[in-house]
């Protein structure tokens, strides 16, 4: 694993207030990309609603960002509906929905060894949750006549990997396809829907996965042109862009933030 960057992309946010007065709902806000994004959105002026199933981490994220914590199981329709209702009742709008919560458990592996329980659990958390968040966020945006939905997909939605996590890969492909369709469907109502596709990111989830198998980590790292994994702040910077009016004509796209891995034939020596 490479050392974290000393100058994360989020450092520029202190001078950038593109999201002042807007309400952003972030799922999986307690750690990793979600936490970095909650920090970045708040730094750009947004009122942040931090959703997480982990109360301790979620509350800490909300306290740090000056926002609101709502404990949410993103696979439960009633809880997701309550999340967006609470955001609207508290702040008066739902302008940004960053539907980011996801899992990548070790029992999701090759199709030959992954059981149906592992398959369904990953699909529920990674794909069904995005369906539920979009279903409950978009009506608020329709009434406002504006909104930005950002769904976390992955570079594995556009590339095949021999180091397979079959349900994870399939779920992220589903997120990408659904985001594209929703972006087209609601474009004339002022709502943009994009799927952000990170490459491998230096998060607790990835560290835990690869700490158990350094050889597998190196096998993946060798394909990343910069020779390192992304930092969460670098993904958060892209989230903030997609949330802002700077991305007003970016819609229904797979927004790749992968260091060039999806465009590489061979990497530099």
C-alpha positions in Angstrom: 0.0 0.0 0.0 1.3 3.4 -0.9 1.6 6.2 1.6 -1.2 8.8 1.7 -0.8 12.0 -0.2 0.4 14.9 2.0 -1.6 17.4 -0.1 -5.1 15.9 -0.6 -7.4 17.3 -3.3 -9.8 18.6 -0.6 -7.3 21.2 0.5 -8.5 23.6 -2.2 -12.1 23.5 -0.9 -11.5 26.2 1.7 -11.4 28.8 -1.1 -14.3 27.3 -3.0 -18.0 27.8 -1.9 -19.9 26.4 -4.9 -22.6 24.7 -2.7 -23.6 27.4 -0.3 -27.2 27.1 0.7 -27.7 23.6 -0.7 -28.5 20.4 1.2 -26.5 17.3 0.5 -27.4 13.8 1.7 -24.5 11.4 1.9 -24.9 7.7 2.6 -22.0 5.8 4.0 -20.8 9.1 5.5 -19.0 7.5 8.4 -15.8 6.5 6.7 -13.8 6.3 3.5 -15.2 8.1 0.4 -18.4 9.0 2.2 -16.6 10.8 5.0 -14.2 12.6 2.7 -17.1 13.7 0.6 -19.1 14.9 3.6 -16.1 17.0 4.6 -15.6 18.4 1.1 -19.3 19.2 0.5 -19.5 21.0 3.9 -16.3 22.9 3.1 -17.9 24.1 -0.1 -20.9 25.5 1.9 -23.4 22.6 1.8 -25.6 21.6 4.7 -24.7 17.9 5.1 -26.9 15.1 6.2 -24.7 12.2 7.2 -26.4 8.8 6.9 -24.7 5.6 8.2 -25.7 2.4 9.9 -22.8 2.9 12.3 -24.0 5.4 14.9 -20.7 6.3 16.4 -19.0 7.0 13.1 -22.1 8.7 11.6 -22.5 11.0 14.6 -18.8 11.9 14.5 -19.0 12.8 10.8 -22.0 15.0 11.4 -20.4 16.7 14.3 -17.2 17.4 12.3 -19.1 18.8 9.3 -21.7 20.8 11.3 -24.4 18.7 9.8 -27.1 16.2 10.9 -26.8 12.5 11.5 -29.6 10.1 10.5 -29.1 6.5 11.3 -30.1 4.6 8.2 -30.1 1.1 6.9 -29.9 1.9 3.2 -31.6 -1.5 2.3 -34.7 -0.5 4.2 -37.2 1.5 2.2 -38.9 3.1 5.2 -35.6 4.2 6.7 -34.4 5.7 3.4 -37.7 7.5 2.9 -37.3 8.9 6.4 -33.7 10.0 5.7 -34.7 12.2 2.8 -37.9 13.5 4.5 -35.8 14.5 7.5 -33.3 16.3 5.3 -36.1 18.2 3.7 -37.9 19.0 6.9 -34.7 20.2 8.6 -33.1 22.2 5.8 -36.0 22.9 3.3 -34.5 21.2 0.3 -32.7 18.1 -1.1 -30.3 19.4 -3.6 -27.6 16.7 -3.7 -27.9 13.0 -3.1 -24.6 11.2 -2.9 -25.7 7.5 -2.8 -22.4 6.0 -1.7 -23.0 3.2 0.8 -21.5 -0.1 -0.2 -19.8 -3.2 0.9 -17.2 -5.6 -0.5 -17.1 -8.6 1.9 -14.4 -11.4 1.6 -17.0 -14.1 0.8 -17.8 -12.3 -2.4 -15.2 -13.8 -4.7 -15.2 -16.0 -7.8 -18.6 -17.0 -9.1 -17.5 -20.6 -8.4 -17.2 -20.0 -4.7 -19.6 -17.1 -3.9 -22.7 -18.4 -2.2 -26.2 -17.0 -2.9 -26.4 -15.4 0.6 -23.2 -13.4 -0.1 -24.5 -12.5 -3.6 -27.8 -11.2 -2.3 -26.3 -9.3 0.6 -24.0 -7.3 -1.7 -26.8 -6.7 -4.2 -29.0 -5.3 -1.5 -26.4 -2.9 0.0 -24.7 -1.8 -3.3 -27.6 -1.8 -5.8 -31.0 -1.9 -4.1 -29.9 0.9 -1.8 -29.1 3.1 -4.7 -32.5 2.3 -6.2 -34.2 3.3 -2.9 -32.2 6.5 -2.5 -33.0 7.6 -6.0 -36.6 6.7 -5.6 -37.0 8.8 -2.4 -34.6 11.7 -3.3 -35.8 12.5 -6.9 -39.4 13.6 -6.0 -38.0 16.4 -3.8 -35.8 17.5 -6.7 -38.7 17.4 -9.1 -40.7 19.8 -6.9 -37.6 22.1 -6.7 -36.9 21.9 -10.4 -33.2 21.1 -9.8 -30.9 18.5 -8.2 -27.8 16.4 -8.6 -27.8 12.7 -7.9 -24.3 11.0 -7.7 -24.2 7.3 -7.4 -21.1 5.4 -6.5 -20.3 2.8 -9.2 -16.8 1.6 -9.9 -14.2 1.2 -12.6 -15.0 -2.5 -12.4 -18.4 -1.6 -14.0 -16.5 -1.1 -17.3 -13.6 -3.5 -17.0 -13.3 -7.2 -16.3 -11.0 -8.5 -13.6 -9.6 -12.0 -13.1 -9.4 -11.1 -9.3 -13.1 -11.3 -9.2 -15.7 -10.1 -6.7 -18.6 -11.2 -8.7 -21.5 -9.7 -6.9 -19.7 -6.4 -6.3 -18.9 -6.2 -10.0 -22.4 -7.0 -11.0 -23.9 -4.5 -8.5 -21.7 -1.7 -9.8 -22.7 -2.4 -13.4 -26.3 -2.1 -12.3 -25.6 1.2 -10.6 -24.0 2.5 -13.8 -26.9 1.4 -16.0 -29.5 2.7 -13.6 -27.8 6.1 -13.3 -27.6 6.5 -17.0 -31.3 5.8 -17.5 -32.4 8.1 -14.7 -30.1 10.9 -16.0 -31.9 10.7 -19.3 -35.4 10.4 -17.9 -35.2 13.4 -15.6 -32.9 15.7 -17.5 -35.7 18.1 -18.6 -36.8 18.5 -15.0 -33.4 20.0 -14.0 -32.1 16.9 -12.4 -28.7 15.4 -13.3 -27.8 11.8 -12.4 -24.3 10.6 -12.7 -22.4 7.5 -11.7 -18.9 8.2 -10.3 -16.5 5.3 -11.0 -13.5 5.3 -8.7 -10.5 3.2 -9.3 -9.0 1.5 -6.3 -9.1 3.9 -3.3 -7.0 3.9 -0.2 -10.0 3.4 2.2 -10.4 1.2 5.3 -12.4 -1.2 3.2 -9.6 -1.7 0.7 -6.9 -1.8 3.4 -8.8 -4.6 5.2 -9.3 -6.6 2.0 -5.7 -6.3 0.8 -4.0 -6.6 4.2 -5.1 -10.2 4.2 -3.6 -10.7 0.7 -0.7 -8.4 -0.2 0.0 -10.3 -3.4 -3.5 -9.7 -4.6 -3.1 -6.0 -3.8 0.1 -5.8 -5.8 -1.5 -7.6 -8.7 -4.1 -4.8 -8.9 -1.7 -1.9 -8.1 0.6 -2.8 -11.0 -2.2 -1.8 -13.5 -2.8 1.7 -12.1 -0.8 4.1 -14.3 0.3 6.5 -11.4 1.5 3.6 -9.4 -0.7 4.2 -6.4 -4.2 4.0 -5.2 -6.4 7.1 -5.0 -7.0 8.9 -1.8 -10.6 9.4 -0.6 -10.2 13.2 -0.9 -9.5 12.9 -4.6 -12.8 11.1 -5.1 -14.5 13.7 -2.9 -13.2 16.5 -5.1 -15.0 14.8 -8.1 -18.2 14.4 -6.1 -18.1 18.1 -5.3 -17.7 19.0 -8.9 -20.6 16.8 -10.0 -22.7 18.3 -7.2 -22.0 21.9 -8.4 -23.2 24.0 -11.2 -19.7 23.6 -12.8 -21.0 20.3 -13.9 -24.3 21.7 -15.2 -24.0 19.8 -18.6 -22.5 16.6 -17.1 -25.3 14.1 -17.0 -26.1 10.3 -17.4 -22.4 9.6 -17.5 -19.9 7.2 -16.1 -17.5 9.7 -14.5 -14.2 7.9 -14.3 -11.8 8.8 -11.5 -9.4 5.9 -11.8 -6.0 7.4 -12.5 -6.3 6.1 -16.1 -6.6 2.4 -15.3 -9.6 2.0 -17.6 -7.6 3.7 -20.5 -4.4 1.8 -20.0 -2.9 -0.8 -22.3 0.4 -1.0 -20.5 1.5 1.1 -17.5 4.8 3.1 -17.3 8.0 1.4 -16.2 
